[in-house]
Amino acid sequence: MAIFVKEDTRIVIQGITGSFGARHTQLSIDYGSQVVAGVTPGKGGQFFEHAGKKVPIFDTVADAVKQTGAQAAAVFVPPPFAADAILEGVDADLDLVVAITEGIPVRDMVRVKRAMGGRRTRLIGPNCPGVVTPGTGPKSTGGCRIGIAPGYIHRKGSVGIVSRSGTLTYEAVWQITSRGYGQSTCVGIGGDPVNGTSHLDVIKAFNDDPETEAIIMIGEIGGTAEVEAARWIKANVKKPVAGFIAGATAPTGRRMGHAGAIVGGAEDTAAAKIKVFQECGISVAATPSDMADALLRVWKPSK
């Protein structure tokens, strides 16, 4: 099994005709993902062609869903328009919207969060690498890749990975793959201060997934989401969990990389989060290169 997306998830790409969206649509098609539609206002009726596949383009997400049965969207839309693109997916009643766009104004995301209250659509991101469920084809192709993560580093397996950082997501994935294991699903939730899916949301999903045997949770300075997830893990999760917190040398009050990576309170620091991880029984990696080893210290793979 997997969480959020499966090998047969049908995907619509918002912003499919832009250079960035087009490139990653090609990579998703090459990976074997079921890209069934694109959306670019004013270009409805055209097609996106790659590797012998013709993907129809629509003016709206609603039209794309009606005509193709799309279930999930990837948002490659410029920041001024990205919030409305997310809400278009919500209004179309999609299962999932993955917002890749970086630089969406916080005020816009507050509006999105309020509008999504009580709706069935799950939002991952914004400013995230997306989600990958590796497939069962050669080199784990044939899976579902929504976003910008490199598909070739993944391998079908039983380790669930959740991270705020795209780069550290890839590092954890590659370490697990290099050791001969694989991933159930990898979720990059993004580093903005206001986002959709949290660490805790993903941890709960991994905990409920019978084929996820172990979990790697990667966080960074800023906010208290990792602390909340760690305390829930202590109370509810029996599966082995490893963790890493980035930003140990970041000065207080200075934003580091992500918009949400800024120390504002006592629990926001890397040291505070690491301490909580340790208190909650999470195997902590001292450096990014130690993430797989930290997991293997507490996990005995079934195969």
Sequence and secondary structure as in RCSB ss.txt:
>XXXX:A:sequence
MAIFVKEDTRIVIQGITGSFGARHTQLSIDYGSQVVAGVTPGKGGQFFEHAGKKVPIFDTVADAVKQTGAQAAAV
FVPPPFAADAILEGVDADLDLVVAITEGIPVRDMVRVKRAMGGRRTRLIGPNCPGVVTPGTGPKSTGGCRIGIAP
GYIHRKGSVGIVSRSGTLTYEAVWQITSRGYGQSTCVGIGGDPVNGTSHLDVIKAFNDDPETEAIIMIGEIGGTA
EVEAARWIKANVKKPVAGFIAGATAPTGRRMGHAGAIVGGAEDTAAAKIKVFQECGISVAATPSDMADALLRVWK
PSK
>XXXX:A:secstr
  SS  TT EEEEETTTSHHHHHHHHHHHHHT EEEEEE TT TT EEEETTEEEEEESSHHHHHHHH   EEEE
   HHHHHHHHHHHHHTT SEEEE  S   HHHHHHHHHHTTT S EEE SS  EEEE  SSGGG SSEEEES  
GGG  EEEEEEEES HHHHHHHHHHHHHTT  EEEEEE  S SS SS HHHHHHHHHH TT  EEEEEEESSSSH
HHHHHHHHHHH  S EEEEEE TT  TT   SSTT    SGGGSHHHHHHHHHHTT EE SSGGGHHHHHHTT  
   
